[in-house]
Amino acid sequence: MKMNLSRPLGLRQRLLLWILLPLVAVFMGSILFDYRLAQETANTAYDHSLTNAALDIAAYIQTVGLNPDLHLTPEAEAMLRSDAMDKIFFAVRRSDHHLLAGDADLPVYPGSLHERQIFVDDFHQDEKIRATTRRIAVDGNEITITVAETMRERDQASNRILVAIIIPNLAIIAATLLVIYFGVRRGLAPLVHIENQIASRSPRDLRALDTEHAPREIRPMLDRLNELFESLRLAAAAQQRFLADAAHQLRTPLAGLQTQIELVAAEGKYVRNDERLARIEESVDRIAHLVTQLLIYAQTEPAASANQIFQPVALHELAESAASTFIDRALTKDIDLGFEIQPAVAEGIAWMLREALGNLIDNALRYCSAGSTITVHSGIRSGRPFLAVEDNGPGIPADEHEKVFERFYRIPGSASGGCGLGLPIVQEITHLHAATIIFSESPGGGLTVTLIFPGSYATNS
């Protein structure tokens, strides 16, 4: 797995790093210390055997006349040199460097009668050796005894010691790392739980976070977050109240104005200027429609909808109800408005879904000419509930599909009296419901707009 070094380390990685690095350093130091101690113990044992060999040789030194001599039988020399793996070398010399017995090419190493025995590592006959020199006095004559052996068995013993130390220590390190990893993971489980709480929430979910099982160290931070959520909930509630008041205050005078214009027209006060009256009525209708759309758009934003509660919504009932409210308008324009519905239920906010579907039907009625057909659909498709509005009108060009979701955007050359907020409202509502909008061409030409919702609920047909 490739690590992204530009990203800061997480809390788990930091804990593991600061625990494991010193721990590994301690274990490595322990291995080196144990190895040196074991190696010195083994060397002491082998050095002791060299000392014994020198003492055994000294036991065969005798004085003949005035000069000492070494009476070492062939059998004794063979026994002295016998070793399964290493070669044994020795040399016995008088103070005048006369060789009494042994290997003449074996060097003499430092040492005296009164010094403790010294051991030296050297090379002899192209092999690494360990040697010692012992000086003794025999009837006033100084005798130098040098004993050496190759280090094959020592090296093998050192390797065995190293393996015997490393394998258990590596097992201990691995077990410790595993315990630490699971311990850190278990210890940070409450943080992961809180992370999942936050990650699984939608923008409208401002419930307080559960701090009952949270570690003491992060409870102050969670308390501040819960205070922030509470402030947002209060702000959202205040915004909802403002929007409701604004809707009432704006709709009431506009409705009154429309009524007065209709009364004036009915009384024939504008018989000399019907065109101007028609323009006034059209402008008032557009202002009323724009105000309604602006208020609905504001109510569908995440901040304003934070206190809304999702509930199962019967899409087939909603489709039938929404389509029915547009029947009179469709008859006036000589448009065939019908519905083909199958039972389907989605989790959502009923009034918002009704507004979304109403905007799709409204758009279809605005853009379709007389004699057109509009059909509202509902049902289950690929296991997911959906709503759709199908028409055989002019449709929307493919290169305009993204632009029509921009606020106040209208397709160039459009003759509709819309305000450019219908589809942006539909998009806000679908995003809030984690739904998908799909544009497709209708079988008879025109446009089909489909809203596909997540999940599926059982329905009674």
ZIVENKA-V694558 format. One line per field, one symbol per residue. ss: DSSP state (~ for helix, > for strand, _ for the rest). phi: phi as a letter, one per 30 degrees, with the letter a starting at -180 (. if undefined). Layout:
# ZIVENKA-V694558
ss: ???
phi: ???
This chain:
# ZIVENKA-V694558
ss: __________~~~~~~~~~~~~~~~~~~~~~~~~~~~~~~~~~~~~~~~~~~~~~~~~~_>>>>__>>>>___~~~~~~~~______>>>>>>>____>>>>_______________>>>>>>>__>>>>>>>>>>>>__>>>>>>>>>>_~~~~~~~~~~~~~~~~~~~~~~~~~~~~~~~~~~~~_~~~~~~~~~~~________________~~~~~~~~~~~~~~~~~~~~~~~~~~~~~~~~~~~~~~~~~~~~~~~~~~~_______~~~~~~~~~~~~~~~~~~~~~~~~~~~__________>>>>~~~~~~~~~~__~~~~~~___>>>>>>___>>>>_~~~~~~~~~~~~~~~~~~_____>>>>>>>>>__>>>>>>>>______~~~__~~~________________~~~~~~~~~~~___>>>>>>_____>>>>>>_________
phi: .dccdddddddddddddddddddddddddddddddddddddddddddddddddddddddcdbcciccdbcccdeddddddddadccccbaacbdddidddajcddddccelbdccddccbcacbhibdbbbbcbcbcbhiccccccbbbdcdddddddddddddddedddddddddddddeddddddceeddddededddddeddcddddcdcddedcdedddddddddddddddddddddddddddddddddddddddddddddddidcddbddddddddddddddddddddddddddddeddcdcdcdbdcddddddddddddcddddddchcdcbbbcbeabbdacedddddddddddeddddcddeidbbbccblcbhibdbbbbcbcddibeedceddddddidbdeidcdcdcicddededdddddchcbcbcbddecijbbcccccdiabdbcd
